[in-house]
Amino acid sequence: MKKIIMLVVLGFAIISCGTPKTVIQSKKVIKGYWSMDSVSYSESGKFNVSLLNDASKECFEGSTWRFIPNNNTGIYTINNENCLIGDRNFVFTIQEVDQATGLYDFLLKPTDAKNKSADNKGFRLNLTQLSESNMEWEQTVMLDGKPFKIYMNFSKINE
């Protein structure tokens, strides 16, 4: 009898450690091609921000993104001719934060074409909105000792 109870408890423990259903659904929705339409800030004014330690807001606006959830990889392409154009590879992870609000931690790490990171550094963003046609990321950084939010808005191009 004790063995049966232990097996049942072990079974529940294994099942509860699986990927949450909402994260699985989010990966299905995020799959495909997206356009980063706009970048805005929580404060008004002109700021010299380098997104993802790569390029300016102006370079990222109009960039195209591809998410491949079955191996958690992707590519974004800077298209602005006034910037260093081209493809950038990344790996990503969606981690559930609060099932009631639907907010997730979105971890993105730039990599090379073989998905290897040069410095093993990544970025924690909040996936604040995700639907079949729109997505919004929010990143909080510190500016003059106060939280400063960066909002990145995407629209779905196709799957």
C-alpha positions as CSV (number, residue, x, y, z in Angstrom):
1,M,0.0,0.0,0.0
2,K,2.8,2.4,0.9
3,K,4.4,1.7,-2.5
4,I,1.2,2.5,-4.4
5,I,0.9,5.8,-2.5
6,M,4.5,6.7,-3.2
7,L,4.0,5.9,-6.9
8,V,0.9,8.1,-7.1
9,V,2.7,11.0,-5.3
10,L,5.7,10.6,-7.6
11,G,3.4,10.5,-10.7
12,F,1.7,13.8,-9.6
13,A,5.1,15.4,-9.0
14,I,6.3,14.4,-12.5
15,I,3.1,15.7,-14.2
16,S,3.2,19.0,-12.3
17,C,6.7,19.7,-13.5
18,G,5.7,19.8,-17.1
19,T,5.4,22.9,-19.3
20,P,2.2,24.8,-18.4
21,K,-0.6,24.7,-20.9
22,T,-0.6,28.5,-21.3
23,V,3.1,28.5,-22.3
24,I,2.5,25.8,-24.8
25,Q,-0.3,27.8,-26.3
26,S,1.8,31.0,-26.4
27,K,4.5,29.1,-28.3
28,K,1.9,28.2,-30.9
29,V,0.8,31.8,-31.3
30,I,4.3,33.3,-31.4
31,K,5.4,30.9,-34.2
32,G,6.0,32.6,-37.5
33,Y,7.0,36.0,-38.9
34,W,6.5,39.3,-37.1
35,S,7.3,42.9,-37.8
36,M,8.4,45.2,-35.0
37,D,6.2,48.2,-35.8
38,S,7.1,50.7,-33.0
39,V,9.3,51.2,-30.0
40,S,8.2,53.7,-27.3
41,Y,9.1,54.7,-23.8
42,S,7.4,55.3,-20.5
43,E,8.9,58.8,-20.3
44,S,8.7,61.5,-23.0
45,G,11.8,62.9,-24.5
46,K,14.7,61.8,-26.8
47,F,16.8,58.9,-25.4
48,N,19.8,57.2,-26.8
49,V,18.8,53.5,-26.2
50,S,20.6,50.5,-27.7
51,L,18.0,47.7,-27.8
52,L,19.4,44.2,-27.1
53,N,22.9,45.8,-27.1
54,D,22.6,45.9,-30.9
55,A,21.0,49.0,-32.4
56,S,18.8,52.1,-31.9
57,K,15.1,52.3,-31.8
58,E,15.1,53.7,-35.3
59,C,17.0,50.6,-36.6
60,F,14.6,48.2,-34.9
61,E,11.4,49.8,-36.1
62,G,10.4,47.9,-39.3
63,S,12.7,44.9,-38.5
64,T,11.3,41.5,-39.2
65,W,11.4,38.6,-36.7
66,R,10.9,34.9,-37.1
67,F,10.2,32.7,-34.1
68,I,10.7,28.9,-34.3
69,P,9.3,27.5,-31.0
70,N,10.0,23.8,-31.6
71,N,13.7,24.6,-30.9
72,N,13.3,28.0,-29.2
73,T,15.4,29.8,-31.9
74,G,14.8,32.8,-34.1
75,I,16.2,35.4,-36.4
76,Y,15.5,39.1,-36.6
77,T,16.5,41.2,-39.6
78,I,17.4,44.9,-39.4
79,N,16.1,46.5,-42.7
80,N,16.8,50.2,-42.2
81,E,19.5,51.3,-44.7
82,N,20.9,53.8,-42.2
83,C,21.8,51.0,-39.8
84,L,24.0,47.9,-40.0
85,I,21.5,45.7,-41.9
86,G,21.3,42.0,-41.8
87,D,20.2,38.9,-39.8
88,R,20.8,38.4,-36.1
89,N,20.2,35.0,-34.5
90,F,18.7,34.4,-31.0
91,V,17.4,31.8,-28.7
92,F,14.3,32.5,-26.5
93,T,12.3,31.0,-23.7
94,I,8.8,31.9,-22.5
95,Q,8.3,31.3,-18.8
96,E,4.9,31.7,-17.2
97,V,4.8,34.4,-14.5
98,D,1.1,34.8,-13.6
99,Q,-1.6,32.7,-15.2
100,A,-4.3,35.1,-14.0
101,T,-2.8,38.1,-15.7
102,G,-1.3,36.3,-18.7
103,L,2.1,38.1,-18.2
104,Y,5.2,36.0,-19.0
105,D,8.9,36.4,-18.7
106,F,10.4,36.3,-22.1
107,L,14.1,35.5,-22.2
108,L,16.0,36.4,-25.3
109,K,19.7,35.6,-25.9
110,P,21.6,36.8,-29.0
111,T,23.6,34.1,-30.6
112,D,25.6,33.3,-33.7
113,A,24.3,31.2,-36.6
114,K,25.0,28.0,-34.7
115,N,23.0,29.2,-31.7
116,K,26.1,29.8,-29.6
117,S,26.3,32.9,-27.4
118,A,29.6,34.9,-27.4
119,D,29.1,36.2,-23.8
120,N,26.2,34.1,-22.6
121,K,24.2,37.3,-21.8
122,G,20.5,37.6,-22.5
123,F,17.6,39.9,-21.9
124,R,14.6,39.5,-19.7
125,L,11.5,41.1,-21.1
126,N,7.8,40.9,-20.2
127,L,5.6,39.5,-22.8
128,T,2.7,41.8,-21.9
129,Q,0.4,41.1,-24.8
130,L,0.2,38.2,-27.3
131,S,-2.6,37.5,-29.8
132,E,-2.9,35.9,-33.2
133,S,-2.1,39.4,-34.7
134,N,-0.2,41.5,-32.1
135,M,2.5,41.1,-29.5
136,E,4.0,43.6,-27.0
137,W,7.2,43.3,-25.0
138,E,8.1,45.5,-22.1
139,Q,11.6,45.9,-20.8
140,T,12.3,47.8,-17.5
141,V,15.8,49.3,-17.2
142,M,17.1,51.9,-14.7
143,L,17.5,55.5,-15.7
144,D,18.8,58.0,-13.1
145,G,17.9,55.5,-10.4
146,K,14.3,55.2,-11.5
147,P,12.5,52.4,-13.6
148,F,12.3,53.3,-17.3
149,K,10.1,51.1,-19.5
150,I,10.7,50.3,-23.1
151,Y,7.7,49.1,-25.1
152,M,8.2,47.1,-28.3
153,N,5.1,46.5,-30.4
154,F,4.8,43.8,-33.1
155,S,2.3,42.7,-35.7
156,K,2.1,39.3,-37.2
157,I,3.1,39.0,-40.9
158,N,2.4,35.3,-41.4
159,E,3.0,31.9,-40.0
